[in-house]
């Protein structure tokens, strides 16, 4: 029954986004989707090598397309088109592009089900799948014809977080590697991957502050960070940024901190309490000062780039308006009006804080993740209207936890 319900929810999520196709025709709308479509046609007709080295876009200046786009969505559409043609479905690439976002929204509903099932139970998972399938905050960026990066990125965001929760629950290098592979896919698809590479280290840091260090966390994070960073550097647009920009330094710092803590735990098992205490404080102080000094020196030396304008404007909300007016001029970079929260999330708004409160009451490792995700995404969604998209999944998960708890209380057979 549960599988049938989940399949029905996936169909609902897909079909609710087809209005423009049914009302008019199968067509791509907005500027960015048209550019993405044009590059996808180039990829399908001439192959990946020509796509990466294609420099004839936007006459007369030209643009090295391969090094200035996230190729994930084009490669995904191209791969689906290739497989369909292999199976003798002679479909035009435009149709694949038009229906890609609704198709991935059905997968997002399944990913939300899996994530929420890890947080509470499968019943809450089904509620989360329904919520994300019909939430206006997500529908607005995944309708048929909206062939943009966000169309596949939200599925990858939710599924990467599901694999991360699975990894720290089991302490599994296999799930850590899977998390890294889907993170790589996310890096290839959308610049919002920076949210993942900062949120996961923040979760680990919170667990360390709570005294919850374990080999499960050590194995999961070390596997994720090493494989994820090396694989993300294969994307031409990203290149060496994971080792040279401020947005990625938190992840590196937490990786180093975990190695130190694991080393300290190893020493603790071989020394007496007094010997360990004196060595521990000296070692930690020295390594911390050395690391901090090194980071400051590299930043001032120009080896580690500071925050880019768009990311810096998340912390200093007036920065873009003064220094980079072109960022401030984009409507989706404006601060979010209060009304947008209620228009985009509707009934989920009052349930959202209730779900976060329930996570506080039963503070397991995965619930700490929900709380941190909810707090950070709420702040970012308030700063930039576009980031309502990253808030919607956690609102659906939290609301599902709250609604499930409510239904459990009222439908308790005993």
N, C-alpha and C positions, 0 to 999 in steps of 0.2 A: 504493500500500500504506500509506504514511504517513497519508494522509487517512482511509483506512478504519480504521486503528488509533485515530486521534484521535477519530473518530466513535464507535467502540466504547467508548472511555474516557469520552466525554461521556455516553453512554447509561448506563454503569456508575455514574458519579457521580450521575446523576439517580435511577436506580432503587434505589440503595443507601440512599436517604433516604426511601423510601416505606413503611417498615415499619409505622408507626402507622396509615396509611391502609388498608393491606392487612389488618392485624390487627383493626382496629376500624372506623373510618369516616372520611370526610373532615371533619375538625374542627380548629378553631384552639385551641391550648392556651397557657397562661400569661396573665398579666394584661396586659402591654404589647401583645402581639399582638392581644388583644381590643379594646383602645383604638384601636390602629392600624386594625383592621378597621372599627370603628364610624365613625372619621373618613373612611375610604375610601368607606363606604356613603353618607355625607353628600356627599362629593365627586362620586360617580357620579350620585346622584339629583338634586342641586341645582346642580351646576356648581362651577367653581373659585372664582368670586367669593364665593359663599355660604360655601364651605369656609374661605376665608381670614378671613372676617368672622364665623364661627360662634362664638357666645359662650355657648351653652347647655350646654356639657359640664360634668359633675360638679355636679349640683344639691346644695346651694342656692347655693354661692359663685359658680359660673360660672368660665369660663376662656376667654380669647381664644385659641382653638386655633391660628388662622393664624400668630400671632406667637410661639408657644411650642412648635412641633413642627418637626422636619425633614421637609418634605413630599415628599421624593424617592420614598420607597417607596409612598406613597399615589398619587402622580401616575403612577408606573410601572405599578402594578396597574390604575389607572383607564384608562390609555392602552391596555394590553393588552386589557382588557375591551371597550373601545370598538372596537378593530380587529377582534377576534373577532366581535363582533356585526355589524360592517360586512360581514364575510365570511360572514354567515348561520350563525354558530356561537352559538346562543342559550344561552350559558353564564352561570351565576350568578356574581356578583362574589366570593362566598365561595370558590368553586373556584379562581379565579385567585389569591386571597390564600394559600390552602393550598399550592398548587403553585409559588408564585413562587420561594421559596428553593431548592428542588431544581433548578428550571430555571436559576437563576443559578449554581448550583454547577457545572453542566455548562459554562457559559460561563467560569467561573473556571478549570476544567481547561484550556480552550483558551488563556486568557490566560497561564496558567503555562507552557504549551508555547511561546508566542511569546516570553515574557520569557527563559526559559532558552535558547531557540534563539539569542537575541542574546548570551547569556553564553558559550555554548560551541558547540553544534551541535544540529540537529533531533533527534538520537537522545537527547541529554540532555533535550531539551524533552518528548519522549514520556514519559520516566521521571518528570519533574516533574509532568506531567499526571496520571499514574497515582497518584503519591504524594498529591497534593492532593485527588484524587477520593475517596480512601479514608482519609485521615488523620482519626482521631477528634477531634483538636483543632478541626477545621473542621466535621465532620459534626454535632457537638453543637449548633452554632448555625445549622444550615441544613437541619434535617429538615422534612418536610412538616408544615404546620400551625404552624411557628415563624415567624410573620409579623412579624419584627422588622427593625430597620434593618440589622443585621449580615448579613441574608440577601442583600442586594444589594451591601453596602458592600465586602466582601472582593474581589468581582469588580472593582469600580471601583478599589480600592486597587492590585491587581496590574496591571490594564490601564493605569492612569495611570503606574505605574512603567515598564511596557514602552514606552509612548509617550515618556517622558522619556529613557530609554536610547537610543531610536531618534533622538530630537531631538539629543542631544549627539554621537552618532556621525556624523550627517549635517550638523549645524549648520544645521538646517532651521527656518525660521520657521513653516512649515506644521505640522510635527510639534510645535513649541512651542505653537502655537495649539490643536492637538488635545489636547495634554496639559492645557492650561488649561480646555478645554471639559469634559473628563472630570473634572478637579478640581472644576469647578463642580457637576457632577452628584453627585460625592462629598460636597461641602459640603451639598447639598440633602438628602442621604440619612443622614448619620451625623456625630456630633460628633468622631469619630476622624479627621476631615479634618486636624486640627491636626498629626497625625503626618506627613502628606505635606508640609505647608507648613513644617515644620521640618527634615525629612529631606533634601529636595531642596536647600535652601540649605546644609545641612551638607556635602552631597556636593560642591557647588560650592566651598565654603570649603576643603575638604580638597584639591581639585584645585589651587586657587590656592596653598596652602601648599607643594604639591609642585612648584610652578613649571610648571604645565600650562595656564596661561591661553591661550586661543585664541579666535578670533572665533566658532568653533562654539559654545563655552560661552556667550559673550556674547550671541549672537543667540538661542540656545535659552532661556536663563534670562530675559532681558529680555522676550521675547515671552510666556513662561509667566507671569511675575510680573504684568505689566501687565494682560493679559487675564484671568488667573485671579483677581486681586484685585478688579477692577472687576465681574466677573460674580458672584463670591461675595457681594458686597455687595447683590445683588438679592434674596437670601433674607431674608425678614422676620426670622427668628430670629437671623440673623447680623448684618445691618445694617452699622453702622460699626465693628464689632469688628476687622476686618483693619487698620484704621489707628489703633485706640485701645486695644488690649490687648497685654500683654507676650508672649502666645503667638505673635503675628505679627511681633514686632519684629525677630527674627533674619532673616526673609525680606526685610524692608525694608532692614536693614543690609547684607546681601549684595548687594542690588540697587544700593544706593548705592556700595558698594565696587567693583563691576564697572564702574560708570560712570567712577569715578575712574581705575581701571587702564586702561580703554580710552582715556581722555583723556590719560593719561601716555604710553601707547604712541604716540599721535598726535604728542605733543610731541617724544618721543624721535626720531621720524623726521625732525624739522625742526631739531634742535639738535645741537651738538657734545657729546662725552661729558662734559667738565668743566662746561659750562653746565647740562647736563641734571641732573648729580649734585647740584649745590648747590640748584637749583630744586626738584628732586624731594623731597629730605628736608624742606625748609622747607614745601612745599605739603602733603605727606602728614601731617606733624606738626600743622599748623594745622587741616586738615580733620578729622583724627581727634579732636583735643581739642574742636573745635567741635561735632561730631556727638555725642560722649559727653556733653558739657556740656548740650547741647540735650535729649538723652534723659532725663538725670537731672532737669533742670528740669521737663520735661513730666510725668515720673512723680510728682515731689513736688507739682506743681501740680494733680494729679488729672486731667490730660488723657489720660495713658496709664494704663490700669487695671493693677494688679498681677495676678499669676497667680491664677486662680480656685482654690477649695478643692480640687476633684478633681484638677486638674493639679499644684497645689503639693504635694499628698500623694504624687505620684510621686517628687519630689526629697527631701522630708522625710517619711519613711514613718510617723512618729509624729504628724504634724501633725493629720490628720483625727480621730484618736482623742481628742486633747485639745481641739481647737477646734471641729470639726464632727462630732459623734458620729453624725449621721444618715448621713453618707457612710461612716464606718467600720462602721456597722451592716449595710450591704448585703453579703451573703455574697460576691458576685463582686468586691468591692473589697478582699478580704482578700489578704495575701501568698500566693504559690503554694507549696504543699508540694512537696518534691522528687519525690514519687511521681507527681504530676500530669504532670510533664514526660515521664515514661516511659509513663504511661497514654495521654496525648494524642498522643505522637509515636512511641512504640514503636521500631521498627527504625531510624527516621530519626535518633534521638539520637546513636548513635556515628558515623553518616555525616556529620552536620552539621558538626562541627569539621574533618573531613577535607576537605569541600568548601570551607570558608573558607580552609584552608591552601593548597589548590590555587589559589585566587584570589590569595593572597599571592605565590605562585611566578610567576604571569604577571599582573603588576599593570597591566592596562589600565584605562581610565577607568571602564568598566562594572563591573570587578571591585572597584574602590575602593567603588563604590556597594553591592555585595553585602556587603563587609566592614563598612561603616558601618551598614547596615540590620541585619545580624546582631548587631552589638555593642549597638546601641540597643534593638532589639526584645527581645534576651535580658534586658537589664536591666529593661525595663518589664514583661516577662512575669513576672519574679521578684518584682516589687513588687506587682502586681495580677493576680489569677488570670484576670480577664476578658480581659486583654491577651495571653493565650496565643493568642488569635485573630489578632493581628497578627504573632506570631512564626511561626505555622504556614507561611505562604507562603514565607518565606525559608529555613526549614528544608527544605522540599520542594525548593526550587531548589538549595540547597547540596548536599543529599543526592544529587540527580540528577546534579550535576556530578561528585561523588565516585564514584558508582556507574558513570557513563558512562566515566570514566577507567579504572576497574577493568576493566570489560568490554572496553574498547579494548585494554588490555594482554593480556587472556587470549584474546581473539578475533582478535588480529592474525594475518592470514592468512600474512604473510611469515615 
